[in-house]
Amino acid sequence: MITINNEPTAYTPIFLGTIQHSLRLSLQILIMVGMKLNDEIIETYNVTVSTIALGQIPNIGNEIAIDEITGSELSGFKANIRQSDAQMQNTASTELEKLVDLKNVGRYQLLKGKNIMTQDMNTLEFDANHLKYVRQILNVSQDSLAKRLKITRQTVNRFETGEQKISNKFLDKLLGAYPELAESIEVQFDWVSLTFPDLTSKQVIADVLRLQENLFLERPTSQNFYTREMAFAGEKNIYIQDFAPVKNPETQAVDQKFGTTLYLTGKGTRLFEKALLEQSMNWHDFFEKARLYRGHLTRLDIAINDKWGLLSMNDLVKAVQEKRFWSKSKSYAVHGNVDDGWTVDFGKSPFVIRAYDKHKEQANKGYDTDVKTRVELELHQDKAEYVLDEWLNHDKKLVDITFDILYTYLWFTNGKIDDQQLKSDTVRDEVEATVEPMPAWSLLTALGKKMKFVREPKKQSVERIEKWVLQSVVPSLAVLKKTGHWYEIIEAINTVELSAEHEKLVMATTKNAITQASKQLNINFEKPTKKYNEDDEQGKGA
């Protein structure tokens, strides 16, 4: 007998296991409980329970001593457990420790550490070699650097010889004196996918995104086993896929199957950042809200933008070809060429590190960008969830987490790594101790923790259509104009019927406010786009 939201039932609660991405050493854990009636599991609940009250984790399939379950799918369920036997008290923590060791999960366990999984941050310190390399790429002498920083040349020399340790205070001063260095690397989201098991696409638009539904085009789809798609401005930048309602021909009842996936592409993340700005929210706020609706990350791409050209893709590809790199993953691939731009992938789904020539990639599409080289962390499913857990629940900056992962999983060197070293159990330690690092990669890794995680909100535009017209259509229009056919073209433009996709694109382009926020901000997107530092407490302009 168990009470569910004050309603007594004849169910017997059965333990069905822990929920993996909540598993950590804690006074409260999330478990799955089945409601058994007449030897059949009727329904299941994911409930939060006290490890102290639980005492010992039962075997899967055993009855669990739960008296009452309260809550809802939206806010979550909690369970009250009958007092355990005194001899069984406080053993749940021990059981959890064994499970953590067994599954290698918990606080950042699947992505952390060298050989031993650790919860400590594993970032590279800015040292004497980095300072010398910075001077080299800035093309300044010790004297010039000292004058700019208002310190003595002798102090700079002591830093570069290792006689004096470089402090965070000095590094901040260096970045303040050379803004081109401080602004050379930025971190931003480049793809976000979230699954909501209990919502429809229209509920995601209205309640989670809080965008105006009339800016979305509804159309059928067969992708990812879904049957309906809602696309912002009719384009696949911000889109949601779910199941279209189905009418029962016999009863005329409408059956609505729940479950939907939200997709924000690279451009979609920038568009949605405009919506976040209108709602006075940042990404941290949004993900916390998404979790209230049981949103689960299925993909998260974190982009590290090198706007200085610190990294050369030619150098990285050459290092890969000459085996001058160490990667935690044994899988890697090189794509592209010198003219069109190189791409190097390390690892396979669910976790890939990718470096590519962003400037050439955009140029090939007819666009311009101030990003020279991009390094991406592409994380899927639990890998993405663990990063989000670390960011939301453990008071760490996303920039720190990002460069911690990069440093832990990939390292480039100036010298070839010996084959015997690659077979060693302590390979990473030996490589760092015996082989000189690639200066640019080492500096990127060391400077990373001082860089900003930014939002760069942009409005929906018809730039893609405009570029195509200018490049492919205008020459033909010029011929028609000079041969006296211009009037027919104008008439055709004035009388043409736009498709549903084009109508949504027009509407989204001309509307300044795209959200349901009651107090929209007055944003002038005609001026250069302003960037916002996500790490600022209120998400204010950087």
VEXTIDREN-848193 format. One record per residue: z, y, x of N, C-alpha, C in turn. Coordinates in steps of 0.05 Angstrom, whole numbers, plus 5000, padded with zeros to 4 digits. Each point is the difference from the previous one (the first is absolute). Example, Ala and Ser with C-alpha at 12.3 -4.5 7.8 and 13.67 -1.06 7.14 Angstrom:
2
515648865264500050244982500050245018;498650214993500150245016501450224985;
This chain:
542
500049765017500050244983500050255018;498250184994499950255015499250234981;501250245005499450234984497950175015;497850084985497950165012499950264983;500750225013500150264986501549984974;502549895002501949984978499149804978;497849855005499249794981500749735011;501849854987500749735010497649814996;499549835020497849814998501149725007;498349804995500749725006498949925027;499050195016498749945025502149915021;499149845019501649935024498650135023;501350185015498850145023499649815024;497649995011499449825023499050175023;501049955024499350145024497249925009;498150195003497349945009499350125027;502050125014499450095027500550305004;499950095025500250285006497250134999;499950264995497550155000499650095029;497849915012499750035029500250285010;498550204987500150265013502550164993;502049874988502650144997502049875019;499249785014502049855015500950155025;502550065001501250135023503049964998;501450055022502949975000501150224984;501149954976500850214982502249894982;501550194988502049924980498749944973;497450074997498549944976497349895007;499149794986497349895005498649964974;497449975001498349964977499349704999;500549874977499449724998498449954974;498749774998498649934976501649794985;500450064974501549824983498349904977;499949744995498649894977501849944977;499050054976501649944975499149734990;501849805002499349724993501049944972;498349874984500749924973498549734995;501649804994498849734994498349905023;501150035025498649915024497450145006;499750254990497650155005500750295007;498750115021500550285007498450184981;501550154983498750164979499050275011;501650135017499250255012501650045026;499250205016501350055025500850295002;502150065016500950275005500450045030;499150235011500850085027502450184998;502349905010502550144995501450075027;501450225000501750085023502749884996;501149865020502649884998501750085025;502649994997501950055022500249755017;499650025026500449775017502949915001;501850194996502949925000500649834976;499050094977500549854975498549745001;497650005011498449755002501349795017;501250095021501449825018498149835017;498949794989498249835014497349994986;497850025015497449994988499549714990;499449974974499649734990497449885010;499749744996497449875005498150074978;497450035007498050064979500049784979;500150094975500149814978502749954989;502150095014502749964991500850224981;502049944983501050204982501650215016;499850254991501350225013502050134980;502350075010502250094983499750294991;498050054984499550274990501050024971;501650204994501050044973498150184984;499050215014498650214985497850135017;497850074987497850145013499550254984;499950235013499450264987497850155015;498650174985497950175013497449984986;497850085014497349994989498049965023;497549944992497949965021499650265016;500350234987499650255014502250075020;502549984990502250085018501149775016;499249754993501049775014502349874985;500549745007502249854987502349955019;502450004990502449935015501449774987;501449845016501349764989503050015008;501749924981502849975005500549705004;501549935021500549725007502949934996;500549774989502849904998501249985028;502650045001501450005026499649735014;499249995025499649755014502649885009;499949755007502449865011500950145025;502550025005501150155023498949895026;499649745002499049885025497150075005;498550094979497250065003499550295006;502150175000499750295003498850075027;498350215000499050135024498249815017;498949794988498149835014497150094996;499650174980497350094994498750155023;501750165013498950155023499149825022;501549785005499249815020497449864992;499849934974497549884991497650195004;500550264994497850205003499250025029;501949995018499350025029498249775008;500649764989498349775006497250044989;499950114976497450044987498450215016;501350215008498750215016498949895026;501549835014499149885024497649814994;500249864978497949814993497450134993;500150224984497650134990499150235017;501750085019499350245017499450244983;501650044979499750244984502550155000;500150224985502450175000499150285009;501750145014499450275008497950015021;497450004991497850045019499449765017;501049764993499849775017497149915006;498350014980497449895004498250165018;500750255004498350175017501350095026;502649935004501550125021500349825024;500650135023501049865023497949895018;500849915024498249885019500149694997;502149885012500349714997502249934981;502150174999502249974981499750214979;500149914974499850194979502550195001;499550254999502250205003499750224980;502350124993499950224982500050275014;500150005027499950255015497250105002;499850275000497350125003499149955028;497449965003498949905026497750195009;500750265004498050205007500050065029;497850115010499750075028501050285005;501650035021501150265008497950175015;500050264996498350185015501250035028;498449925021501150005027498450175019;500649975026498850165021496949975001;499149754997497149955000498650144977;501350004977498850134977499850305005;502050125012500050295005497850075019;499649835021497850055019497349984986;499849814982497449964986499550234981;502150104987499750244983499050245016;501250045023499150225017497149975008;499249755005497249955008498150064977;500649914976498150054978500150294990;502350145005500150294993498850175023;499649875023498950135024501850245008;502649955003501950215008501549895024;500950195018501649935023502949984993;501649915018502950004996501050284996;498950195015500950284998499350114972;497549954991499250104974501749884977;500549755003501749864979502850125000;501150045024502750115002500250284988;498050175005500050274988499849994970;498349824990499649984971502649914986;501449825014502549894988502550165008;499650205017502150175010502249845014;499149835018501849845017498950035029;501449895019499150015028498049785006;498350055020498149795009501549765010;502350055013501649785011501049814978;500650124977500849844977497749824991;497650114998497749844992499549785020;500350065026499649805021502149784997;502550074994502149794997499449824977;498850124979499249834977497849815008;498150095016497749845006500649795021;502050045016500849805020501949804988;501050054976502049824988502850065009;500450215016502750075009501750104977;498750134980501450094976498749894975;501649894983499049874975499050214981;497749944987498950184981501449974973;501150214990501549994975498350074976;501049944977498650074975499750304998;502050145009500050294999497650115016;499649895024497850095017497349934987;499849764988497549924988499450184976;502050084985499650194977499050275011;501250085022499250265013497149985009;499249785012497349965009498050014977;500649874978498349994977499850284987;502250155001500150274989498350195016;499949965026498550175018497049944999;499349754994497149924999499449894972;499650174980499549914973497649814997;498050035018497749824999500949715005;502149975016501149735005501649914977;501650184988501849924978498449934975;497650124997498449964976497749805004;500149875024497749835007500149734986;502349914991500349744987501450044974;498949884979501250014973500049724988;501949954983500249754985499650064970;498449844987499750034971499249734987;500449984974499149764986497050014996;498749775002497149994997499149814979;501949834990499449824977502649914989;500250004974502549904986499149844976;501049754998499649834977502749904990;500450034974502649924988499449834975;501549784997499749834976502550054982;499550034974502150044980499849774980;501849815001499849764983500550054971;501450224993500850044972498650234987;497950125012498850244989497049954996;498850174983497150014997499050245017;497350025003498950225015500750274988;500050024974500650254986502950085004;501849805002502850065005500450105029;498549885018500150095029499150295002;497850074986499050275001502050204988;501149924977501850194985502850025012;501149775008502849995008500550015030;498349865015500449985029498550225015;497450034995498550215013500450274987;500450004974500250244983497550185003;497749875000497450145000499050024971;498150184997498850044973498049774995;500649854978498449774994497150074995;499450244989497350074993498250045025;501250005024498550025025499149735010;500849784986499349735009497749894982;498249855013497949874985500849704997;499949914975500749724994497449845000;500049775015497649835000500849725006;498349804993500649725005499749935029;501449805009499849905028500549705000;499149875021500749725004501349965027;500750215013501349995027502949904998;500849855020502849925003501249884975;498349864984500849864976500850194977;499650265004500650194978497550044983;500450134977497850044981499550304994;501850185008499750284994500650175025;498650235003500550185022500150284990;502050155010500250294994499650155026;497950165001499250135025500250304997;501650135018500350295000497350135007;499150184983497450145003497749815001;500449754989497949805000499349885027;501650075021499549905026502249825010;499449835019502049815011501550125023;501550214993501850125020502949954991;500650084975502549924986499149834976;500749755000499249834978502149784995;500149914975502049814991498549784986;500749755006498749774987502149844985;499349924975501949834984498349844980;501349934978498749834980499550164974;497650004991499350144975501349854977;500950154980501249874976497949824987;500949774989498249814987500949964972;498150024981500749964972499649714992;502049884987499849734990498250004975;497749865001498250024977501149884974;502049835003501149874976502250174987;501850105017502350164990499650305002;497950095015499450285005502250145016;501949845011502150115016498950065028;500950225011499150085027501949895021;498949855018501749885022499650175025;502150115011499950165024501549855022;498549915020501249865023500850215020;502549975011501050205019499449925028;500350195018499449965028497750175009;500450165021497850185009500450075029;497850085013500150085028498850285003;501450175014499250275006498850005028;497750135003498750035026499650295007;501050085023499450275011498649965026;497450065001498549975025500750235019;498550015023500550225019499750274986;497850054986499750254986501950024976;500649774988501850004977502850085007;500949945025502750085008500150315002;497850125011499950295002500050134972;498549894982499950104973502749984986;501349775004502649964987502150185012;499750075025501950195013499950274986;497750074988499950244984501849974975;499949774988501749944977502950015008;500749885023502750015009501050295004;498250165011500750285004500550154974;498349944980500350124974502749934987;500949755006502549904988502450055018;499650155022502250065020501249745010;498349805006500949745010498849955027;501149815015498749905024499749704998;498949875020499549724999502649844996;502050095014502649864999501049994971;499850234986500850024972498349814983;497450005005498149844984500649705003;500549905024500549725003502749924988;502050175002502549954986499649974970;498350184989499449994972498449744993;498149935017498449764995501749754999;502149995016501749775001501749984974;500650234988501449994974498349854979;497450015003498249864982499149735011;501549905019499549745013497349995015;499350235010497550025016500449865027;498049845007500149845025497550065016;500550095025497750065018498449755006;497450024996498249795008498450085025;499850265006498750095024501050285007;500550055025500750275010498750045027;498250205002498850075025501350265010;501049995025501150235013498250095022;499050244999498050105019501450185021;499449955025500950185022497550155009;499950264994497650165007500350145027;498249935018500050135026497950224999;500950254997498150234997499350125027;501449935020499650115027497849855015;499649754993498249835016501549885022;502749964997501649885020499049725006;499349854979499049735004496950005000;498949865018497149965002499349724991;498449974979499349734991498449855021;498550145016498649865022502049885019;502150145006502149905018501549764988;500650024973501449784987498349754999;497450034994498249774998499749875028;499750175020499849905028502549845007;502450114992502549865006500149734986;499049994976500049744985498149805014;497650105007498049835013501149895027;501650165014501049925026502849874998;500949944976502649874995502350175012;499850264996502250185010501650094975;500949814985501750064977501749764993;502250064987501849804989500350054971;499749794984500450024971501749784990;501850064981501749794989498349804984;497750094990498149834986497949905020;499349754998497949885018497250064990;499850114976497350054988499250295005;497550045010499050275003496949994998;498850234993497150024997499150285006;497650025012498850265006497450034984;499750234987497650054984498850275008;497450044995498750265004498650035027;499550255007498750065026500750285008;498950095023500750265011498950224982;497649974989498850214984501350044973;500449784986501150014973503050004999;501349935022502949995001501149725001;502149965015501349735003502349974980;500549744993502349934985501249755013;502649995004501449775011502249924980;500049754992502149894982501849815015;502550024996502049815011501549874977;499949744998501449864979498349964975;501149854981498649954975502050054977;499050024976501750054977502249785000;502550084995501050244987500750235018;499349995026500650235017497950035021;498750245000497850065019500650275012;499650025027499950265013497150065007;499150234991497150065004499850275014;498250025020499450255013497050054998;499250244992497250064997499450295004;497450065005499050275004499650144973;502150144991499950124973497950224999;499750155021498150235000497249904996;499249795015497349894998499649864973;502149874990499849874974499450204978;501450235000499550204980497350145004;499350055025497450125006497749834989;500249745003497949824990499750014969;502250104987499950034970499350294992;499550175020499350284995502450184996;502449915009502450164997501050095027;501850194999501350105025503049964998;501349955022502949965001501050095027;502650095000501250085026501449775013;499949764988501249765012497949885019;500849955024498249885020500249694998;502449905004500549714999502249944981;499849784985502149924982501049725006;502649974999501349745002501449944974;499349784987501149934974501749755001;502250014985501549764994499349924972;498749774997499349904973501949784993;501850054980502149814993499649904971;500249744996499749894973502549854991;500450004974502149854986502850055013;501349795009502850025010500150185025;498049995017500050175023500250304992;498550084979500150274990502850054987;501049814986502650034986502350045020;499949865022502150025020500150285013;497650115005499950275011501150204979;499249964975501050184979503149974997;501049765002502949964999501450155022;498949985024501250145023500150304996;497850104989499850294996501850104977;500049864978501550094977503049945002;500749785011502749904998501750045026;498750055022501650005025499850265016;499250214986500250275011498550035027;497649895001498450035024497450144993;499050165018497650154995497649815002;498050054984497649835000498650025027;500150235013498750035026501449825020;502649995000501549825018499249714996;500049924974499349724993497149945010;498250184995497249965007499649965030;501150175016499649985029501749775012;502249934987501549775008498349754997;498649974977498349774996497750005020;498850235004497750025019500849915028;502350115009501049935027500849715002;501049894979500949725000497649805000;497850084988497849814995497650035018;499750235013497550055016500650175024;498849935023500450145025497549985017;499050235010497750015018500950065029;498649895019500850035028497650105016;500650105024497950085019499049775017;501849805004499349765016499749764983;498649805010499649754985502749854999;500549884977502549844996499449725009;501749905017499749735010500249794978;498349805001500049794980502749864997;501349965023502649874999502150174986;499750275003501950184985499649974970;497549974992499549984971501149744988;500549805017501249754990503050005001;501150215013502950015003501550064974;502449904998501650064976500950305000;500150125023500950285002497650185007;497749934989497550145008500250304997;501050104978500050304997501750135021;502349905006501850115020498750005027;498649775007498849985026497650195003;498450024978497750185001500950295005;502050094985500950275004501250055027;501349805011501450035026498149985024;497749864996498449955024497150114999;499150084976497250104997500150294991;498650185014500050284993498850044972;501350164983498950044973497650195000;498449984979497850204996501450264992;499750215016501550254996499750114972;497550014989499650114973501449854979;499949735001501349844979503150025003;500950015024502950025005501050274989;498550225006500850264991499950024969;497949894988499949994970502549874989;500849785011502349854990502650155005;500250145022502550145006500250264984;497750134995500150264985500249954970;499349764992499849954971502450074984;502449945010502450054985500550294995;498650185015500350294996497950124981;498249834991497850104983500950014971;498250114983500750044972498549804982;501449924979498749854978499250214979;497450034996499150234984498649914974;500150184981498449984975497950225002;497549944992497850195002498650014973;501250124979498949994973497250134998;498349864986497350114996499249964970;498350174991499149984972497549834998;499549904976497549854995497750195003;497949905013497650175005497549854996;497850144998497349884998498550025027;501650005021498950035027498049785007;500549764991498249775006497350054987;500050094974497450054987498650235013;501550215007498950245012498649935027;501349845016498949925026497449854996;500049824980497649844995497750184991;500550194983498050184990498950175023;501750115016499250175022498349855020;500849755006498649845020497449874990;500049914975497849834990498350134978;501150184985498650104976498850285004;501550175014499150285004497250035011;499249845020497250045010498049944978;500449804983498249944978500050224979;502450124995500250224981498550245010;500150055026498550235011497049974996;499049755002497249954996499350064971;501749904981499550054971500150304993;501850145013500250294994497550155010;499149935023497650145012497449924985;500149784986497549914986500250064970;502050174992500150094972501349814981;501649815009501349814982503050054997;500950235009502950065000501150014972;498450114981501050034972500749734988;498349805005500549744989502649885011;500650055025502449905013502550134986;499850264997502350144987500449904972;497949964984500249894973501349735000;499249835019501149735002502950015006;500850185018502950025007501650094976;498950184984501550114978500249814976;498149814999499949824976501049715007;500449945025500749725007502849934988;500349764992502549904990501549865023;502450095006501549885022501249744991;500249815019501449754994502950044997;501449804990503050024997501350055027;499049875021501150045027499750295009;497650124995499550275008501750204984;500449944975501650184983502950015010;501049775008502849995010500150145027;497949985016500050135026500050314996;498450094981499950294994502850094991;501249854982502650084989502150015022;500149795017502049995021499650225021;497550075005499350205020500850284990;499650064975500550274989502850054992;501649784996502850044993501750035025;501650215000501850055023502449815000;501249974976502349824997499249734991;500849795015499249734993502449844990;502450114999502349854992501150114974;502149864991501450084975502450185006;500350075026502450165008500150264983;502450074991500350234983499750265015;500550005026499850245016498149945024;497450044996498249965022500150225020;499649935025500050205021497350145001;500050255008497550155002498949955028;498149825002499049925026497150105003;499550145022497350105005498749815019;498349834990498649805017497550115012;499450264995497750125013500750075029;502650045005500950065027500349745015;500250015027500449755015502449844989;499649744998502149834988502650025016;502150034986502750015013501149725001;501249945022501249745004503050024995;501249784992502849994993501449785016;502250065012501549815016501749834982;499349744998501549824983502949975007;500650035026502749975009501950234993;498850234991501750214990501449914975;502550074997501649894978498850054973;498950244995498950064974496949995000;498849905022497149985001498750285001;501450195011498850275001497950025021;498550214999497750045019500949995028;498449865017500749975028499050255016;
